[in-house]
Amino acid sequence: MQVISLIAQKGGVGKTTLATCLAVQAVEQGKQVLVIDLDPQATASFWSDTRGKPDDPAVMSIQPVRLPAVLKAASDAGTDMVIVDGAAVSKEVAYSAAEVSDLVLVPFKAAVFDINSVAQTVQTIKQVGSCYSLVLTFVPPQGKETDEAKDIAAQLGSNFCPVLIGNRKAFFRAQSSGLAVQEFEPAGKAAEEIKALYNYVTVELANQQQEAGNVKKLA
């Protein structure tokens, strides 16, 4: 079972939107998926209620203290992928999610206030030692945000995801309808971005498995 967490200590960066869209993409690829909602606002759970499909993907709202037990139960049930939607502002939740993750995605905007929160998030993840990537969201059609974001990643010594998530209305409209953007607008740019992000995640996870296998052989 693979565990991917989306962590951001600042709200409004698209964390839940990415979590739910990636979950739907994984389901479309034939995987059994569980979304764990650690956010007290329970946005992912509300999305699932609006969606009206409780197992497509399954979404469970829990307290962070229950995370290890729920992950074990998911693994025992044959779950292929768990996507953890972390809570904003809470360092403790970020630590708990990062600790159990194979890969952490850190959504952020290229803005001064976001840079500070990203630095705090990265510091927390580095304490755990989990693999992670920064994902730039709300990218405008034109501007210097991409170069600035790459500079931020370099300054933090962080991996920068090459897939950029645009500032597109389709994301908001899909979320409010209980849909993933690739269901709401299958041929749209936003859908292309989510599919590209999912492909990036699968490649990163595969690389980790290969590296782990090489380490075992050397041992």
Rosetta blueprint (number, residue, H / E / L):
1 M L
2 Q E
3 V E
4 I E
5 S E
6 L E
7 I L
8 A L
9 Q L
10 K L
11 G L
12 G L
13 V L
14 G L
15 K H
16 T H
17 T H
18 L H
19 A H
20 T H
21 C H
22 L H
23 A H
24 V H
25 Q H
26 A H
27 V H
28 E H
29 Q L
30 G L
31 K L
32 Q L
33 V E
34 L E
35 V E
36 I E
37 D E
38 L L
39 D L
40 P L
41 Q L
42 A L
43 T H
44 A H
45 S H
46 F H
47 W H
48 S H
49 D H
50 T H
51 R H
52 G L
53 K L
54 P L
55 D E
56 D L
57 P L
58 A E
59 V E
60 M E
61 S E
62 I L
63 Q L
64 P H
65 V H
66 R H
67 L H
68 P H
69 A H
70 V H
71 L H
72 K H
73 A H
74 A H
75 S H
76 D H
77 A L
78 G L
79 T L
80 D L
81 M E
82 V E
83 I E
84 V E
85 D E
86 G L
87 A L
88 A L
89 V L
90 S L
91 K H
92 E H
93 V H
94 A H
95 Y H
96 S H
97 A H
98 A H
99 E H
100 V L
101 S L
102 D L
103 L E
104 V E
105 L E
106 V E
107 P E
108 F E
109 K L
110 A L
111 A L
112 V H
113 F H
114 D H
115 I H
116 N H
117 S H
118 V H
119 A H
120 Q H
121 T H
122 V H
123 Q H
124 T H
125 I H
126 K H
127 Q H
128 V H
129 G L
130 S L
131 C L
132 Y E
133 S E
134 L E
135 V E
136 L E
137 T L
138 F L
139 V E
140 P L
141 P L
142 Q L
143 G L
144 K L
145 E H
146 T H
147 D H
148 E H
149 A H
150 K H
151 D H
152 I H
153 A H
154 A H
155 Q H
156 L L
157 G L
158 S L
159 N L
160 F E
161 C L
162 P L
163 V L
164 L L
165 I L
166 G E
167 N L
168 R L
169 K H
170 A H
171 F H
172 F H
173 R H
174 A H
175 Q H
176 S H
177 S L
178 G L
179 L L
180 A L
181 V H
182 Q H
183 E H
184 F H
185 E L
186 P L
187 A L
188 G L
189 K H
190 A H
191 A H
192 E H
193 E H
194 I H
195 K H
196 A H
197 L H
198 Y H
199 N H
200 Y H
201 V H
202 T H
203 V H
204 E H
205 L H
206 A H
207 N H
208 Q H
209 Q H
210 Q H
211 E H
212 A H
213 G H
214 N H
215 V H
216 K H
217 K H
218 L H
219 A L
